[in-house]
């Protein structure tokens, strides 16, 4: 009977923790700083340059700029 009680306590604590975090996330609103927003803007520009599609591994390797001394 003790493992069953431990499991019920574990689930109860997990649900209480989950509820607390959900309430906290609804009360505090997160916003990016200007530096972070600049980074997101660069990511969006690169995404739009590629026709709004994500690059696959083959495309990434073609654009790879870490080719040893050849990259310099």
PDB file of N, CA, C, O and CB in Angstrom:
ATOM      1  N   UNK A   1       0.815  -1.190   0.000  1.00  0.00           N
ATOM      2  CA  UNK A   1       0.000   0.000   0.000  1.00  0.00           C
ATOM      3  C   UNK A   1       0.864   1.262   0.000  1.00  0.00           C
ATOM      4  O   UNK A   1       0.418   2.299  -0.491  1.00  0.00           O
ATOM      5  CB  UNK A   1      -0.930  -0.007   1.199  1.00  0.00           C
ATOM      6  N   UNK A   2       2.068   1.208   0.527  1.00  0.00           N
ATOM      7  CA  UNK A   2       2.933   2.376   0.602  1.00  0.00           C
ATOM      8  C   UNK A   2       3.327   2.893  -0.791  1.00  0.00           C
ATOM      9  O   UNK A   2       3.322   4.108  -0.988  1.00  0.00           O
ATOM     10  CB  UNK A   2       4.182   2.041   1.406  1.00  0.00           C
ATOM     11  N   UNK A   3       3.670   2.029  -1.775  1.00  0.00           N
ATOM     12  CA  UNK A   3       3.988   2.567  -3.111  1.00  0.00           C
ATOM     13  C   UNK A   3       2.803   3.286  -3.750  1.00  0.00           C
ATOM     14  O   UNK A   3       2.983   4.268  -4.471  1.00  0.00           O
ATOM     15  CB  UNK A   3       4.450   1.442  -4.030  1.00  0.00           C
ATOM     16  N   UNK A   4       1.595   2.798  -3.485  1.00  0.00           N
ATOM     17  CA  UNK A   4       0.413   3.452  -4.044  1.00  0.00           C
ATOM     18  C   UNK A   4       0.228   4.847  -3.433  1.00  0.00           C
ATOM     19  O   UNK A   4      -0.110   5.792  -4.146  1.00  0.00           O
ATOM     20  CB  UNK A   4      -0.845   2.587  -3.802  1.00  0.00           C
ATOM     21  N   UNK A   5       0.442   4.977  -2.154  1.00  0.00           N
ATOM     22  CA  UNK A   5       0.342   6.286  -1.494  1.00  0.00           C
ATOM     23  C   UNK A   5       1.431   7.226  -2.015  1.00  0.00           C
ATOM     24  O   UNK A   5       1.174   8.406  -2.252  1.00  0.00           O
ATOM     25  CB  UNK A   5       0.456   6.133   0.047  1.00  0.00           C
ATOM     26  N   UNK A   6       2.631   6.707  -2.191  1.00  0.00           N
ATOM     27  CA  UNK A   6       3.726   7.529  -2.718  1.00  0.00           C
ATOM     28  C   UNK A   6       3.405   8.009  -4.127  1.00  0.00           C
ATOM     29  O   UNK A   6       3.696   9.155  -4.471  1.00  0.00           O
ATOM     30  CB  UNK A   6       5.049   6.739  -2.716  1.00  0.00           C
ATOM     31  N   UNK A   7       2.810   7.150  -4.944  1.00  0.00           N
ATOM     32  CA  UNK A   7       2.445   7.535  -6.301  1.00  0.00           C
ATOM     33  C   UNK A   7       1.376   8.623  -6.286  1.00  0.00           C
ATOM     34  O   UNK A   7       1.468   9.583  -7.051  1.00  0.00           O
ATOM     35  CB  UNK A   7       1.953   6.316  -7.087  1.00  0.00           C
ATOM     36  N   UNK A   8       0.362   8.490  -5.429  1.00  0.00           N
ATOM     37  CA  UNK A   8      -0.698   9.486  -5.331  1.00  0.00           C
ATOM     38  C   UNK A   8      -0.127  10.820  -4.860  1.00  0.00           C
ATOM     39  O   UNK A   8      -0.519  11.870  -5.369  1.00  0.00           O
ATOM     40  CB  UNK A   8      -1.805   9.007  -4.375  1.00  0.00           C
ATOM     41  N   UNK A   9       0.784  10.794  -3.907  1.00  0.00           N
ATOM     42  CA  UNK A   9       1.415  12.026  -3.429  1.00  0.00           C
ATOM     43  C   UNK A   9       2.243  12.655  -4.545  1.00  0.00           C
ATOM     44  O   UNK A   9       2.227  13.873  -4.720  1.00  0.00           O
ATOM     45  CB  UNK A   9       2.302  11.744  -2.191  1.00  0.00           C
ATOM     46  N   UNK A  10       2.961  11.835  -5.296  1.00  0.00           N
ATOM     47  CA  UNK A  10       3.769  12.337  -6.414  1.00  0.00           C
ATOM     48  C   UNK A  10       2.889  13.020  -7.456  1.00  0.00           C
ATOM     49  O   UNK A  10       3.221  14.108  -7.928  1.00  0.00           O
ATOM     50  CB  UNK A  10       4.563  11.189  -7.064  1.00  0.00           C
ATOM     51  N   UNK A  11       1.777  12.395  -7.818  1.00  0.00           N
ATOM     52  CA  UNK A  11       0.875  12.982  -8.811  1.00  0.00           C
ATOM     53  C   UNK A  11       0.268  14.277  -8.268  1.00  0.00           C
ATOM     54  O   UNK A  11       0.141  15.255  -9.005  1.00  0.00           O
ATOM     55  CB  UNK A  11      -0.244  11.979  -9.195  1.00  0.00           C
ATOM     56  N   UNK A  12      -0.106  14.290  -6.991  1.00  0.00           N
ATOM     57  CA  UNK A  12      -0.690  15.499  -6.397  1.00  0.00           C
ATOM     58  C   UNK A  12       0.311  16.645  -6.401  1.00  0.00           C
ATOM     59  O   UNK A  12      -0.049  17.772  -6.741  1.00  0.00           O
ATOM     60  CB  UNK A  12      -1.162  15.221  -4.962  1.00  0.00           C
ATOM     61  N   UNK A  13       1.558  16.381  -6.032  1.00  0.00           N
ATOM     62  CA  UNK A  13       2.588  17.426  -6.028  1.00  0.00           C
ATOM     63  C   UNK A  13       2.863  17.900  -7.452  1.00  0.00           C
ATOM     64  O   UNK A  13       3.063  19.093  -7.679  1.00  0.00           O
ATOM     65  CB  UNK A  13       3.892  16.908  -5.373  1.00  0.00           C
ATOM     66  N   UNK A  14       2.874  16.981  -8.409  1.00  0.00           N
ATOM     67  CA  UNK A  14       3.106  17.363  -9.807  1.00  0.00           C
ATOM     68  C   UNK A  14       1.973  18.258 -10.310  1.00  0.00           C
ATOM     69  O   UNK A  14       2.232  19.251 -10.990  1.00  0.00           O
ATOM     70  CB  UNK A  14       3.233  16.106 -10.702  1.00  0.00           C
ATOM     71  N   UNK A  15       0.728  17.922  -9.987  1.00  0.00           N
ATOM     72  CA  UNK A  15      -0.395  18.746 -10.428  1.00  0.00           C
ATOM     73  C   UNK A  15      -0.394  20.113  -9.757  1.00  0.00           C
ATOM     74  O   UNK A  15      -0.718  21.112 -10.400  1.00  0.00           O
ATOM     75  CB  UNK A  15      -1.708  18.037 -10.147  1.00  0.00           C
ATOM     76  N   UNK A  16      -0.040  20.177  -8.493  1.00  0.00           N
ATOM     77  CA  UNK A  16       0.060  21.470  -7.810  1.00  0.00           C
ATOM     78  C   UNK A  16       1.158  22.331  -8.414  1.00  0.00           C
ATOM     79  O   UNK A  16       0.970  23.532  -8.612  1.00  0.00           O
ATOM     80  CB  UNK A  16       0.320  21.266  -6.317  1.00  0.00           C
ATOM     81  N   UNK A  17       2.299  21.726  -8.705  1.00  0.00           N
ATOM     82  CA  UNK A  17       3.387  22.464  -9.333  1.00  0.00           C
ATOM     83  C   UNK A  17       3.009  22.966 -10.713  1.00  0.00           C
ATOM     84  O   UNK A  17       3.311  24.104 -11.073  1.00  0.00           O
ATOM     85  CB  UNK A  17       4.620  21.599  -9.423  1.00  0.00           C
ATOM     86  N   UNK A  18       2.349  22.115 -11.485  1.00  0.00           N
ATOM     87  CA  UNK A  18       1.911  22.501 -12.817  1.00  0.00           C
ATOM     88  C   UNK A  18       0.920  23.659 -12.747  1.00  0.00           C
ATOM     89  O   UNK A  18       1.011  24.608 -13.527  1.00  0.00           O
ATOM     90  CB  UNK A  18       1.284  21.308 -13.539  1.00  0.00           C
ATOM     91  N   UNK A  19      -0.018  23.580 -11.818  1.00  0.00           N
ATOM     92  CA  UNK A  19      -1.000  24.654 -11.656  1.00  0.00           C
ATOM     93  C   UNK A  19      -0.356  25.963 -11.246  1.00  0.00           C
ATOM     94  O   UNK A  19      -0.734  27.025 -11.739  1.00  0.00           O
ATOM     95  CB  UNK A  19      -2.040  24.261 -10.634  1.00  0.00           C
ATOM     96  N   UNK A  20       0.620  25.894 -10.342  1.00  0.00           N
ATOM     97  CA  UNK A  20       1.319  27.099  -9.908  1.00  0.00           C
ATOM     98  C   UNK A  20       2.054  27.754 -11.068  1.00  0.00           C
ATOM     99  O   UNK A  20       1.990  28.973 -11.231  1.00  0.00           O
ATOM    100  CB  UNK A  20       2.299  26.771  -8.784  1.00  0.00           C
ATOM    101  N   UNK A  21       2.743  26.967 -11.866  1.00  0.00           N
ATOM    102  CA  UNK A  21       3.490  27.513 -13.003  1.00  0.00           C
ATOM    103  C   UNK A  21       2.542  28.097 -14.038  1.00  0.00           C
ATOM    104  O   UNK A  21       2.840  29.146 -14.608  1.00  0.00           O
ATOM    105  CB  UNK A  21       4.370  26.429 -13.645  1.00  0.00           C
ATOM    106  N   UNK A  22       1.418  27.457 -14.299  1.00  0.00           N
ATOM    107  CA  UNK A  22       0.446  28.008 -15.250  1.00  0.00           C
ATOM    108  C   UNK A  22      -0.086  29.352 -14.776  1.00  0.00           C
ATOM    109  O   UNK A  22      -0.209  30.281 -15.575  1.00  0.00           O
ATOM    110  CB  UNK A  22      -0.714  27.032 -15.455  1.00  0.00           C
ATOM    111  N   UNK A  23      -0.399  29.471 -13.507  1.00  0.00           N
ATOM    112  CA  UNK A  23      -0.883  30.751 -12.985  1.00  0.00           C
ATOM    113  C   UNK A  23       0.192  31.821 -13.042  1.00  0.00           C
ATOM    114  O   UNK A  23      -0.097  32.981 -13.337  1.00  0.00           O
ATOM    115  CB  UNK A  23      -1.371  30.589 -11.554  1.00  0.00           C
ATOM    116  N   UNK A  24       1.432  31.439 -12.762  1.00  0.00           N
ATOM    117  CA  UNK A  24       2.527  32.403 -12.808  1.00  0.00           C
ATOM    118  C   UNK A  24       2.761  32.888 -14.234  1.00  0.00           C
ATOM    119  O   UNK A  24       3.004  34.074 -14.456  1.00  0.00           O
ATOM    120  CB  UNK A  24       3.811  31.785 -12.242  1.00  0.00           C
ATOM    121  N   UNK A  25       2.687  31.971 -15.204  1.00  0.00           N
ATOM    122  CA  UNK A  25       2.904  32.371 -16.595  1.00  0.00           C
ATOM    123  C   UNK A  25       1.802  33.288 -17.102  1.00  0.00           C
ATOM    124  O   UNK A  25       2.050  34.129 -17.966  1.00  0.00           O
ATOM    125  CB  UNK A  25       2.998  31.146 -17.484  1.00  0.00           C
ATOM    126  N   UNK A  26       0.604  33.142 -16.587  1.00  0.00           N
ATOM    127  CA  UNK A  26      -0.491  34.024 -17.011  1.00  0.00           C
ATOM    128  C   UNK A  26      -0.413  35.393 -16.361  1.00  0.00           C
ATOM    129  O   UNK A  26      -0.949  36.361 -16.899  1.00  0.00           O
ATOM    130  CB  UNK A  26      -1.828  33.391 -16.689  1.00  0.00           C
ATOM    131  N   UNK A  27       0.242  35.490 -15.217  1.00  0.00           N
ATOM    132  CA  UNK A  27       0.299  36.780 -14.537  1.00  0.00           C
ATOM    133  C   UNK A  27       1.518  37.608 -14.942  1.00  0.00           C
ATOM    134  O   UNK A  27       1.472  38.835 -14.854  1.00  0.00           O
ATOM    135  CB  UNK A  27       0.304  36.569 -13.044  1.00  0.00           C
ATOM    136  N   UNK A  28       2.594  36.981 -15.378  1.00  0.00           N
ATOM    137  CA  UNK A  28       3.793  37.690 -15.824  1.00  0.00           C
ATOM    138  C   UNK A  28       3.911  37.575 -17.336  1.00  0.00           C
ATOM    139  O   UNK A  28       3.893  36.476 -17.890  1.00  0.00           O
ATOM    140  CB  UNK A  28       5.064  37.130 -15.131  1.00  0.00           C
ATOM    141  N   UNK A  29       4.033  38.717 -17.994  1.00  0.00           N
ATOM    142  CA  UNK A  29       4.116  38.720 -19.450  1.00  0.00           C
ATOM    143  C   UNK A  29       5.569  38.922 -19.872  1.00  0.00           C
ATOM    144  O   UNK A  29       6.232  39.861 -19.430  1.00  0.00           O
ATOM    145  CB  UNK A  29       3.206  39.826 -20.056  1.00  0.00           C
ATOM    146  N   UNK A  30       6.049  38.035 -20.724  1.00  0.00           N
ATOM    147  CA  UNK A  30       7.429  38.063 -21.178  1.00  0.00           C
ATOM    148  C   UNK A  30       7.533  38.868 -22.463  1.00  0.00           C
ATOM    149  O   UNK A  30       6.730  38.696 -23.380  1.00  0.00           O
ATOM    150  CB  UNK A  30       7.965  36.636 -21.387  1.00  0.00           C
ATOM    151  N   UNK A  31       8.530  39.753 -22.524  1.00  0.00           N
ATOM    152  CA  UNK A  31       8.829  40.476 -23.756  1.00  0.00           C
ATOM    153  C   UNK A  31      10.330  40.397 -24.019  1.00  0.00           C
ATOM    154  O   UNK A  31      11.139  40.371 -23.092  1.00  0.00           O
ATOM    155  CB  UNK A  31       8.354  41.961 -23.668  1.00  0.00           C
ATOM    156  N   UNK A  32      10.677  40.360 -25.284  1.00  0.00           N
ATOM    157  CA  UNK A  32      12.084  40.317 -25.666  1.00  0.00           C
ATOM    158  C   UNK A  32      12.708  41.703 -25.526  1.00  0.00           C
ATOM    159  O   UNK A  32      12.035  42.721 -25.687  1.00  0.00           O
ATOM    160  CB  UNK A  32      12.241  39.797 -27.110  1.00  0.00           C
ATOM    161  N   UNK A  33      14.008  41.725 -25.223  1.00  0.00           N
ATOM    162  CA  UNK A  33      14.729  42.994 -25.219  1.00  0.00           C
ATOM    163  C   UNK A  33      14.988  43.406 -26.665  1.00  0.00           C
ATOM    164  O   UNK A  33      14.749  42.628 -27.589  1.00  0.00           O
ATOM    165  CB  UNK A  33      16.069  42.884 -24.416  1.00  0.00           C
ATOM    166  N   UNK A  34      15.475  44.624 -26.859  1.00  0.00           N
ATOM    167  CA  UNK A  34      15.726  45.112 -28.216  1.00  0.00           C
ATOM    168  C   UNK A  34      16.817  44.296 -28.906  1.00  0.00           C
ATOM    169  O   UNK A  34      16.745  44.060 -30.112  1.00  0.00           O
ATOM    170  CB  UNK A  34      16.119  46.592 -28.185  1.00  0.00           C
ATOM    171  N   UNK A  35      17.827  43.865 -28.148  1.00  0.00           N
ATOM    172  CA  UNK A  35      18.896  43.063 -28.738  1.00  0.00           C
ATOM    173  C   UNK A  35      18.370  41.710 -29.189  1.00  0.00           C
ATOM    174  O   UNK A  35      18.730  41.228 -30.263  1.00  0.00           O
ATOM    175  CB  UNK A  35      20.041  42.876 -27.740  1.00  0.00           C
ATOM    176  N   UNK A  36      17.512  41.093 -28.369  1.00  0.00           N
ATOM    177  CA  UNK A  36      16.941  39.804 -28.745  1.00  0.00           C
ATOM    178  C   UNK A  36      16.002  39.968 -29.939  1.00  0.00           C
ATOM    179  O   UNK A  36      15.974  39.114 -30.825  1.00  0.00           O
ATOM    180  CB  UNK A  36      16.191  39.175 -27.554  1.00  0.00           C
ATOM    181  N   UNK A  37      15.240  41.049 -29.970  1.00  0.00           N
ATOM    182  CA  UNK A  37      14.329  41.273 -31.079  1.00  0.00           C
ATOM    183  C   UNK A  37      15.094  41.465 -32.377  1.00  0.00           C
ATOM    184  O   UNK A  37      14.628  41.050 -33.437  1.00  0.00           O
ATOM    185  CB  UNK A  37      13.442  42.481 -30.806  1.00  0.00           C
ATOM    186  N   UNK A  38      16.262  42.088 -32.307  1.00  0.00           N
ATOM    187  CA  UNK A  38      17.093  42.255 -33.492  1.00  0.00           C
ATOM    188  C   UNK A  38      17.502  40.886 -34.037  1.00  0.00           C
ATOM    189  O   UNK A  38      17.503  40.676 -35.251  1.00  0.00           O
ATOM    190  CB  UNK A  38      18.343  43.110 -33.168  1.00  0.00           C
ATOM    191  N   UNK A  39      17.848  39.958 -33.150  1.00  0.00           N
ATOM    192  CA  UNK A  39      18.208  38.607 -33.580  1.00  0.00           C
ATOM    193  C   UNK A  39      17.039  37.895 -34.233  1.00  0.00           C
ATOM    194  O   UNK A  39      17.215  37.210 -35.241  1.00  0.00           O
ATOM    195  CB  UNK A  39      18.707  37.795 -32.400  1.00  0.00           C
ATOM    196  N   UNK A  40      15.848  38.047 -33.670  1.00  0.00           N
ATOM    197  CA  UNK A  40      14.669  37.416 -34.275  1.00  0.00           C
ATOM    198  C   UNK A  40      14.374  38.019 -35.637  1.00  0.00           C
ATOM    199  O   UNK A  40      13.940  37.312 -36.547  1.00  0.00           O
ATOM    200  CB  UNK A  40      13.446  37.563 -33.358  1.00  0.00           C
ATOM    201  N   UNK A  41      14.604  39.323 -35.789  1.00  0.00           N
ATOM    202  CA  UNK A  41      14.389  39.960 -37.089  1.00  0.00           C
ATOM    203  C   UNK A  41      15.346  39.398 -38.131  1.00  0.00           C
ATOM    204  O   UNK A  41      14.953  39.188 -39.279  1.00  0.00           O
ATOM    205  CB  UNK A  41      14.563  41.480 -36.979  1.00  0.00           C
ATOM    206  N   UNK A  42      16.602  39.149 -37.748  1.00  0.00           N
ATOM    207  CA  UNK A  42      17.561  38.554 -38.682  1.00  0.00           C
ATOM    208  C   UNK A  42      17.147  37.143 -39.084  1.00  0.00           C
ATOM    209  O   UNK A  42      17.295  36.750 -40.241  1.00  0.00           O
ATOM    210  CB  UNK A  42      18.957  38.530 -38.063  1.00  0.00           C
ATOM    211  N   UNK A  43      16.636  36.392 -38.132  1.00  0.00           N
ATOM    212  CA  UNK A  43      16.181  35.035 -38.445  1.00  0.00           C
ATOM    213  C   UNK A  43      15.009  35.084 -39.422  1.00  0.00           C
ATOM    214  O   UNK A  43      14.950  34.291 -40.362  1.00  0.00           O
ATOM    215  CB  UNK A  43      15.776  34.282 -37.155  1.00  0.00           C
ATOM    216  N   UNK A  44      14.079  36.009 -39.204  1.00  0.00           N
ATOM    217  CA  UNK A  44      12.932  36.138 -40.105  1.00  0.00           C
ATOM    218  C   UNK A  44      13.364  36.582 -41.496  1.00  0.00           C
ATOM    219  O   UNK A  44      12.795  36.126 -42.488  1.00  0.00           O
ATOM    220  CB  UNK A  44      11.919  37.126 -39.535  1.00  0.00           C
ATOM    221  N   UNK A  45      14.355  37.460 -41.591  1.00  0.00           N
ATOM    222  CA  UNK A  45      14.850  37.892 -42.899  1.00  0.00           C
ATOM    223  C   UNK A  45      15.463  36.719 -43.652  1.00  0.00           C
ATOM    224  O   UNK A  45      15.222  36.557 -44.848  1.00  0.00           O
ATOM    225  CB  UNK A  45      15.884  39.022 -42.743  1.00  0.00           C
ATOM    226  N   UNK A  46      16.247  35.905 -42.968  1.00  0.00           N
ATOM    227  CA  UNK A  46      16.858  34.739 -43.612  1.00  0.00           C
ATOM    228  C   UNK A  46      15.778  33.748 -44.041  1.00  0.00           C
ATOM    229  O   UNK A  46      15.893  33.122 -45.094  1.00  0.00           O
ATOM    230  CB  UNK A  46      17.870  34.054 -42.660  1.00  0.00           C
ATOM    231  N   UNK A  47      14.748  33.608 -43.242  1.00  0.00           N
ATOM    232  CA  UNK A  47      13.647  32.703 -43.575  1.00  0.00           C
ATOM    233  C   UNK A  47      12.923  33.180 -44.829  1.00  0.00           C
ATOM    234  O   UNK A  47      12.564  32.374 -45.687  1.00  0.00           O
ATOM    235  CB  UNK A  47      12.659  32.596 -42.398  1.00  0.00           C
ATOM    236  N   UNK A  48      12.711  34.485 -44.934  1.00  0.00           N
ATOM    237  CA  UNK A  48      12.018  35.026 -46.101  1.00  0.00           C
ATOM    238  C   UNK A  48      12.891  34.976 -47.350  1.00  0.00           C
ATOM    239  O   UNK A  48      12.369  34.830 -48.455  1.00  0.00           O
ATOM    240  CB  UNK A  48      11.581  36.457 -45.834  1.00  0.00           C
ATOM    241  N   UNK A  49      14.214  35.094 -47.196  1.00  0.00           N
ATOM    242  CA  UNK A  49      15.115  35.005 -48.350  1.00  0.00           C
ATOM    243  C   UNK A  49      15.082  33.632 -48.982  1.00  0.00           C
ATOM    244  O   UNK A  49      15.314  33.505 -50.185  1.00  0.00           O
ATOM    245  CB  UNK A  49      16.535  35.343 -47.940  1.00  0.00           C
ATOM    246  N   UNK A  50      14.800  32.602 -48.208  1.00  0.00           N
ATOM    247  CA  UNK A  50      14.773  31.233 -48.718  1.00  0.00           C
ATOM    248  C   UNK A  50      13.391  30.824 -49.193  1.00  0.00           C
ATOM    249  O   UNK A  50      13.094  29.631 -49.264  1.00  0.00           O
ATOM    250  CB  UNK A  50      15.247  30.273 -47.655  1.00  0.00           C
ATOM    251  N   UNK A  51      12.545  31.782 -49.516  1.00  0.00           N
ATOM    252  CA  UNK A  51      11.216  31.471 -50.003  1.00  0.00           C
ATOM    253  C   UNK A  51      10.294  30.952 -48.914  1.00  0.00           C
ATOM    254  O   UNK A  51       9.376  30.182 -49.194  1.00  0.00           O
ATOM    255  CB  UNK A  51      11.303  30.470 -51.103  1.00  0.00           C
ATOM    256  N   UNK A  52      10.524  31.358 -47.693  1.00  0.00           N
ATOM    257  CA  UNK A  52       9.736  30.952 -46.522  1.00  0.00           C
ATOM    258  C   UNK A  52       9.695  29.440 -46.372  1.00  0.00           C
ATOM    259  O   UNK A  52       8.651  28.867 -46.058  1.00  0.00           O
ATOM    260  CB  UNK A  52       8.314  31.498 -46.624  1.00  0.00           C
ATOM    261  N   UNK A  53      10.826  28.803 -46.594  1.00  0.00           N
ATOM    262  CA  UNK A  53      10.936  27.365 -46.334  1.00  0.00           C
ATOM    263  C   UNK A  53      12.193  27.117 -45.517  1.00  0.00           C
ATOM    264  O   UNK A  53      13.187  27.831 -45.647  1.00  0.00           O
ATOM    265  CB  UNK A  53      10.965  26.545 -47.666  1.00  0.00           C
ATOM    266  N   UNK A  54      12.134  26.102 -44.679  1.00  0.00           N
ATOM    267  CA  UNK A  54      13.291  25.766 -43.879  1.00  0.00           C
ATOM    268  C   UNK A  54      14.296  25.012 -44.746  1.00  0.00           C
ATOM    269  O   UNK A  54      13.921  24.243 -45.631  1.00  0.00           O
ATOM    270  CB  UNK A  54      12.885  24.929 -42.645  1.00  0.00           C
ATOM    271  N   UNK A  55      15.573  25.245 -44.476  1.00  0.00           N
ATOM    272  CA  UNK A  55      16.609  24.576 -45.238  1.00  0.00           C
ATOM    273  C   UNK A  55      16.780  23.146 -44.753  1.00  0.00           C
ATOM    274  O   UNK A  55      16.724  22.872 -43.554  1.00  0.00           O
ATOM    275  CB  UNK A  55      17.929  25.338 -45.135  1.00  0.00           C
ATOM    276  N   UNK A  56      16.989  22.237 -45.701  1.00  0.00           N
ATOM    277  CA  UNK A  56      17.279  20.865 -45.313  1.00  0.00           C
ATOM    278  C   UNK A  56      18.785  20.724 -45.122  1.00  0.00           C
ATOM    279  O   UNK A  56      19.530  21.686 -45.312  1.00  0.00           O
ATOM    280  CB  UNK A  56      16.751  19.853 -46.375  1.00  0.00           C
ATOM    281  N   UNK A  57      19.225  19.553 -44.757  1.00  0.00           N
ATOM    282  CA  UNK A  57      20.638  19.338 -44.458  1.00  0.00           C
ATOM    283  C   UNK A  57      21.514  19.600 -45.673  1.00  0.00           C
ATOM    284  O   UNK A  57      22.602  20.158 -45.535  1.00  0.00           O
ATOM    285  CB  UNK A  57      20.861  17.920 -43.957  1.00  0.00           C
ATOM    286  N   UNK A  58      21.068  19.215 -46.843  1.00  0.00           N
ATOM    287  CA  UNK A  58      21.853  19.430 -48.064  1.00  0.00           C
ATOM    288  C   UNK A  58      22.066  20.921 -48.310  1.00  0.00           C
ATOM    289  O   UNK A  58      23.175  21.340 -48.641  1.00  0.00           O
ATOM    290  CB  UNK A  58      21.153  18.784 -49.281  1.00  0.00           C
ATOM    291  N   UNK A  59      21.017  21.726 -48.152  1.00  0.00           N
ATOM    292  CA  UNK A  59      21.138  23.180 -48.345  1.00  0.00           C
ATOM    293  C   UNK A  59      22.046  23.814 -47.300  1.00  0.00           C
ATOM    294  O   UNK A  59      22.825  24.715 -47.610  1.00  0.00           O
ATOM    295  CB  UNK A  59      19.758  23.839 -48.295  1.00  0.00           C
ATOM    296  N   UNK A  60      21.945  23.342 -46.064  1.00  0.00           N
ATOM    297  CA  UNK A  60      22.798  23.883 -45.005  1.00  0.00           C
ATOM    298  C   UNK A  60      24.269  23.590 -45.268  1.00  0.00           C
ATOM    299  O   UNK A  60      25.124  24.446 -45.040  1.00  0.00           O
ATOM    300  CB  UNK A  60      22.389  23.311 -43.652  1.00  0.00           C
ATOM    301  N   UNK A  61      24.566  22.391 -45.744  1.00  0.00           N
ATOM    302  CA  UNK A  61      25.959  22.043 -46.013  1.00  0.00           C
ATOM    303  C   UNK A  61      26.514  22.820 -47.202  1.00  0.00           C
ATOM    304  O   UNK A  61      27.711  23.105 -47.247  1.00  0.00           O
ATOM    305  CB  UNK A  61      26.086  20.547 -46.265  1.00  0.00           C
ATOM    306  N   UNK A  62      25.661  23.164 -48.166  1.00  0.00           N
ATOM    307  CA  UNK A  62      26.125  23.976 -49.295  1.00  0.00           C
ATOM    308  C   UNK A  62      26.480  25.387 -48.851  1.00  0.00           C
ATOM    309  O   UNK A  62      27.385  25.999 -49.418  1.00  0.00           O
ATOM    310  CB  UNK A  62      25.058  24.028 -50.391  1.00  0.00           C
ATOM    311  N   UNK A  63      25.794  25.908 -47.858  1.00  0.00           N
ATOM    312  CA  UNK A  63      26.037  27.273 -47.388  1.00  0.00           C
ATOM    313  C   UNK A  63      26.966  27.326 -46.187  1.00  0.00           C
ATOM    314  O   UNK A  63      27.142  28.385 -45.585  1.00  0.00           O
ATOM    315  CB  UNK A  63      24.732  27.934 -47.039  1.00  0.00           C
ATOM    316  N   UNK A  64      27.558  26.201 -45.836  1.00  0.00           N
ATOM    317  CA  UNK A  64      28.416  26.128 -44.661  1.00  0.00           C
ATOM    318  C   UNK A  64      29.663  26.986 -44.878  1.00  0.00           C
ATOM    319  O   UNK A  64      30.324  26.873 -45.909  1.00  0.00           O
ATOM    320  CB  UNK A  64      28.808  24.660 -44.357  1.00  0.00           C
ATOM    321  N   UNK A  65      29.977  27.830 -43.921  1.00  0.00           N
ATOM    322  CA  UNK A  65      31.136  28.712 -44.059  1.00  0.00           C
ATOM    323  C   UNK A  65      32.284  28.279 -43.161  1.00  0.00           C
ATOM    324  O   UNK A  65      33.224  29.048 -42.963  1.00  0.00           O
ATOM    325  CB  UNK A  65      30.747  30.146 -43.741  1.00  0.00           C
ATOM    326  N   UNK A  66      32.236  27.094 -42.621  1.00  0.00           N
ATOM    327  CA  UNK A  66      33.312  26.594 -41.758  1.00  0.00           C
ATOM    328  C   UNK A  66      34.079  25.519 -42.506  1.00  0.00           C
ATOM    329  O   UNK A  66      34.016  24.343 -42.147  1.00  0.00           O
ATOM    330  CB  UNK A  66      32.750  26.037 -40.412  1.00  0.00           C
ATOM    331  N   UNK A  67      34.792  25.908 -43.527  1.00  0.00           N
ATOM    332  CA  UNK A  67      35.544  24.970 -44.356  1.00  0.00           C
ATOM    333  C   UNK A  67      37.039  25.118 -44.120  1.00  0.00           C
ATOM    334  O   UNK A  67      37.829  25.058 -45.063  1.00  0.00           O
ATOM    335  CB  UNK A  67      35.221  25.183 -45.836  1.00  0.00           C
ATOM    336  N   UNK A  68      37.421  25.306 -42.891  1.00  0.00           N
ATOM    337  CA  UNK A  68      38.835  25.410 -42.550  1.00  0.00           C
ATOM    338  C   UNK A  68      39.437  26.693 -43.087  1.00  0.00           C
ATOM    339  O   UNK A  68      38.845  27.767 -42.980  1.00  0.00           O
ATOM    340  CB  UNK A  68      39.600  24.212 -43.085  1.00  0.00           C
ATOM    341  N   UNK A  69      40.632  26.567 -43.672  1.00  0.00           N
ATOM    342  CA  UNK A  69      41.322  27.751 -44.185  1.00  0.00           C
ATOM    343  C   UNK A  69      40.621  28.329 -45.419  1.00  0.00           C
ATOM    344  O   UNK A  69      40.827  29.497 -45.750  1.00  0.00           O
ATOM    345  CB  UNK A  69      42.771  27.406 -44.525  1.00  0.00           C
ATOM    346  N   UNK A  70      39.808  27.539 -46.092  1.00  0.00           N
ATOM    347  CA  UNK A  70      39.100  28.034 -47.256  1.00  0.00           C
ATOM    348  C   UNK A  70      38.050  29.066 -46.895  1.00  0.00           C
ATOM    349  O   UNK A  70      37.650  29.861 -47.745  1.00  0.00           O
ATOM    350  CB  UNK A  70      38.461  26.896 -47.991  1.00  0.00           C
ATOM    351  N   UNK A  71      37.590  29.068 -45.634  1.00  0.00           N
ATOM    352  CA  UNK A  71      36.569  30.011 -45.195  1.00  0.00           C
ATOM    353  C   UNK A  71      37.143  31.417 -45.029  1.00  0.00           C
ATOM    354  O   UNK A  71      36.385  32.386 -45.013  1.00  0.00           O
ATOM    355  CB  UNK A  71      35.947  29.541 -43.884  1.00  0.00           C
ATOM    356  N   UNK A  72      38.449  31.547 -44.906  1.00  0.00           N
ATOM    357  CA  UNK A  72      39.064  32.862 -44.648  1.00  0.00           C
ATOM    358  C   UNK A  72      39.223  33.649 -45.913  1.00  0.00           C
ATOM    359  O   UNK A  72      39.721  34.774 -45.882  1.00  0.00           O
ATOM    360  CB  UNK A  72      40.414  32.708 -43.978  1.00  0.00           C
TER     361      UNK A  72
END
